[in-house]
Amino acid sequence: MSATPNSIGVSADTGTSTPTEISEEEPPVRISIDIVAAARSHIAFLRAVDESEWLHHESNMLESIRRYDELWMPLISDLTEGSTTPVILPPFDVQWVWYCHTLNPVSYRRYCESRFSKMIGKPTIFDEENEDYAVMRCKGIWVQKYPTEPFENEVDSDSQYPDVRNEDLLIEMKKQRLLKRYKRFLCILQKFADGCPRLVPAADISLLWLTHLSYPTIYAGDMEIEDISRKMVGVWEKVMEEEVGATRKLWESIYNQPYEKAGGQMIMDLGDVVSIKPSWEVSNCDVNTKYKSVMPRFLLEVCVHLRYTPMKVMQENEKKKFLRLRVMRCHRELKMDKPFCSFPSDSWQKTWHLYCEFGTKGILLDLRLRGGRCFKGSSSKDMVAVLWNDLLRSPSLTLESKLDQQVRVVVSITPPAQAPYLFKCVPDRVTDDSGAMISDVVLKMNNYHPQEGRWLSRTVLDHAGRQCFVFRMRVAGGIWRRGGETPSTVKREDRIIEIREGSWSYLAGTIGRVPEKLVGTATPRELPDHQTAAWCFSTGDELTIHWELPSSAAAGLSFSLQNQACPDSSQMKLLIGRKLQYQTKKPNSLKEKGKQSMNNGQEVDEEDDDEGFLTLVRFTEENPIGRATALLNWKLLVVELLPEEDAVLALLLCVSILRSVSEMRKEDVGSLLIRRRLKEAKQGARDWGSVVLHPSCSSDISSPHLQPWHWNAMAVTAAASNGADNFTKQPAFTYSPVEGGDKLYKRGIIA
């Protein structure tokens, strides 16, 4: 008899297996600061440091150290009375030096005591408004005390390097280039770490530890600095395998829980394993909220740890048991199996590590037995459902449950964070000037008045297969009459592209009309050079494409993107290929599987993976070295973009480039001649990007749907048609003469 989950953790065969919250017993460790609020402020500070490229130039860094050592520390020392720290903050560059110095608490304490005969503490300010006030208050004192010293660091990058007296500070700064769990970790350090190798802090513990360290007087009062520092690995130090194993073993023996969790892994060199870094950076704004048809994506990180308790008398069925993980929604095809024999009994094992869309709702853990009816297949013996909403209600974002009284399961997540938008364009029917599909249905509704104009149309779908936009490319004008008139191609400057927001308004079956709201257009500019194309976008941007001859494929393409409001071409660039965070080197295991992947009987060479990819990079004062805001594949018409990037601009770029390259190369490089909707996977069966495996647990699963889409874009888009013809090859569709034959569209697109 198979088991079905009646509710969270209820099994029809074995009764209740309810996930429970992890014990939150308070460790006996004192922390005299709101460490969570401080951590939030800490993250904001580190983000600001990361975005301030000037801060890391050698001359600026040396000048910052001089200002800290000669100006700031004497100033704050004079203002510090007893244990009371004045509520002022130094200039930003000095704050960075101060922060780096405090990360070595022993050195910092010796420095303060030898020079000022007391410890110099930091004010505990955790909100931006009070920080601004503290800086302005400091500026008034600074100007009065040092009238010849500017408050801000005004050294030019080309100026002569100042002398540095404190070499230790310089070393600490260069290293920086490269609440329960925290209390528990400190408790282990204080009581149980003697005689063990140095302990390795997990990422979440390391964040709180660094935050704690950056308030030296508070840290000194809370901790025994000399003992603690030598017992743990610093954030810039090399991690040894022995130290990792010892940390896990000690934590598990004391707390009987897995040490690592979602968002709290140990930071170490993973060798050939590639760490997927989803673009989960919190954006200040989402410019796409103005498009009502666009729904945001939210991703969370999921870790599943297992521990097996073997029975005293080993049953023969134990070898046939295995555990299957599935998600409740969005990716019903997903089935990941692990045999019982692979679960350790003496430690916790991170069995699955993945990223899931919040829309997947949760995971199902199904304990199954091989050899069901007729000795084939398998049957369910126990099942537990873990919902994201239940995990979010848990203070630690962690739940524990049991399966078959033998397997302990701990599931942890990170809070959902807005993820990049995903869009793909799929072929659809030809439309007329009014936006209606060319069809006898529309002809009858128009009292048999011929439909005028011919536009190639594409439907833009999001990650879940929802219709978000419709874009059209004007190809021909005129009407079709039997035995008489036929549509003819329009002039090149009239072959505009338009994007409309929303979904088709269907009139009968699959015959419909485009949405009314026009949100973007691209108009071609006439240029004398046939190897150059230019487009003017309604967004105010201008795109120029040049193809260097002789050249094969996209190797000779170059792009220039400018905005009329910001003529400086350095504000925005299109880089060929997958760059910055999209430039991912695959693990060796995946390389071997991907060297020759079969795609409808054709081999795909991974060396050509970058063809069709462009990275949109924006340069601002906050990001002078550039920030990748979108990844485009103009050949496949697929887009991934951050919430801060305009979806319409990205789509206009994709379509106009494909249109121009097809004309330059005199071939249909992106299947623009297809004029019918292709068959796709059913919604919810394998939604795009709904589940992505971390490489550490993906070695035995090579499905492209469980990897970042740009690792194998061709396979993802081709497989979307459920085994139909390759997306890049035109199926044998029969088109009516009313729509216009291939010659018409070849003249309008390729000629």
C-alpha positions, 0 to 999 in steps of 0.5 A: 500500500502506497503512502500519500501525504494527507498533510504536513508530515502525515503518512497513510501507512505509518502515522504521523511524521511531523517536522519539528523545530530544532531545539533553541536552548540558549547557550551560556554566552554573553553578547552585549550588543544587538548582534543581528541589527549590527550584522545588517549594518555590517552587510550594508557597510561591506557592500559599500566598501565593495562598490567603492573601487577607489578605496582599494587603490594603493595610494588611497589605501596608504593615505587612509592608513595615515589619516587613521593612524595620525589623525583619527585615533588621536582624535577619538582617544581625546574624546573617549572618557572612561568606557564611554565612546563618543557618538561620532564616525570618521570619514568612510575611508578611515572607517574601513581602516578601523574595521580592518584593524579591529578584525585582529583583536589582539593586535588592536588591543596592544596598539591602543594600550601601547599608544593611548593606555586604554581601549578605544571602542566604536559607537553602536550605530545601526541605522543610516540616519544616525550614521549620517548624523555621527559623520557630520558631527565628526566633520565639525570636530575634525575641521576644528582640530585639523584645519589643514587636513581635508575631511575626505580622502582627496589623494589622486591615484597617480600621486606619490605614495605616502609613507606608512608607519603601521605595516600591520594595518596595511597587511590587514587591509590587503587581506580584506581584499581577498543568534543562536548558532553564533552563541553555540559556536562561541560556547564550543570555543570556550568549553570544548575546543581544547586539544582539537584542531582549529575550528572553521566558522560557517558563513553565517557564524563568520559574519556575526563573528566579524561584526562582533570583532569590529566593536573591540571594547564590547568584544573584549568584554564578552570574550577571552580574546587570547584563547578564542583567536587561536582556536578558530580559522580566520576568514583569510586563512587557508582551511585544512580538511582535518579542521573541517572534519573536526568542526563538524564532528564536535558540533554534531557530538554536542548539539546532535544537529548538522553543523552546516545549513542553508546560507551557513556553509563552511567557506573553503576552496572547493577545487573543481566544484563550482559554486553557483552564485545566483544573482540574489543581490538585493536591488534598490528598485525593480523597474519592471513593476510598471509592467503588470503582466510581469511577475517577480521570481523568488528563490530560496536556498535549501539544504537537506541533511540526513542521518541513518539509525540502523536497526539492531537486526539488519532486515533484508529489505534494507538494501532495497530501500531508497529515499526520493526527493520531489518538489510539490509544484513547478517541476513535477518531473523531478525525482532524485533518489538516494539509497539507504546504504549511502546514509551514514549512521555516525554523522550527518550527511548533506544529501541535497543542496539546491535552489528552489523557486518559492512557487515550488511550495515545498519538498516531498521526501518519499521512503520507497522500497524497490521491487513492487508489483511484478518485481518492477518499480517501487512502492512508497513506505513513508512520506513527509512533506516540508512546506516553505511556509512552515519553515519560514515560521520557524525562528531558525528556518529549520525543521526536523522530522523522521522517516520510518523511525530510522532516518532523521531529516533536517531541512533548512532554507534561507529567506526567499530573495528576489531573483533575476527575471527569465524570458524566452520568445516563442514563435506565433502566427503572423499578424496584420497591421491591426494586430489580429492573427491572419486567419479565416476566423478574423476574415469572417469577423471583418465581413471578409474584408482582406487583412492588411499588412504582415508582421512576424510575431513572437510571444514572450513567456516568463519562467513559468510559461506565462505570457508577458509580452508580444513583439512583432516585426513588420515585414510586408504591406498590402493585402492578399486576394485570390488570383490577384493582389499579394503582400509585398515587403516594405522599405527597410526603414519601415521594418519596425519592431514593436513590443506590447505588454500583456497576453493575446486576446483569443477570439477562437481557439488559438486565434487571437489579437495582440494586447493593446498597450504598446511599451517599446519600439525599435526603428532601423536607421538607414546606413550606407554600409551593408555590414553595419546596422543601427536601431533607435529604441523608444527607450532613448537608446541607440544600438549600432551593430558591425560585422567584420568580414570575412568572418564566420558565425558571430566572431566578427560582431561588435556592438555599441550602445548609447543613450541619447540622454547620456551620450557617454558611451561608457555608461552601458556596454554590450560584452560578447559572451558570458561575462562577470557573474555569468562566466562560469567554469563548469566542474570537470564532471559536468565537462565530461558529460557536456563535451558531446551532448546529444540534441535530436541526434546532433552533437553540440560542441561546448566550445561554441557555447558562447555564440549568441550570448551578450552581457549587458553591463552598466557603469555608475558612480557606485559601480565604476568597474561595471555591473552585469544587469542582463544576459542575452542570447539573441540567437535563441531569444532568451533573456535573464535580467536583474530587477533593476534592468528594463525588460523591454530594453533587453527584449528590444536588444535581442530582437533587433540584433537577431534581425540585423545579423540574419540580414547581414549573414543572409541566413535565418540564424534564429528561426525567424521563418517559423510562423507557428507556436511550437509544442512545449512542456506542460506548465508545472512539469518542468518549469524553467529555473524552478529548481537548480542543483548546487554542483556539490550534489549534481554529479550524478544528475546531468539534466540541463534543467537542473543547472543554470540555463546558460550552462547549456542554453541550446539543450534547455530551449530545445528540450522545451518542445518535449522532444519535438524538432530542434528549436533552431530547425524549422518544422514542416509546417504548412502555411496558407498563401494568405499569410505569405510564403517563405519567399516574402519573409526571406525578402523581408528578413534576410534579403 
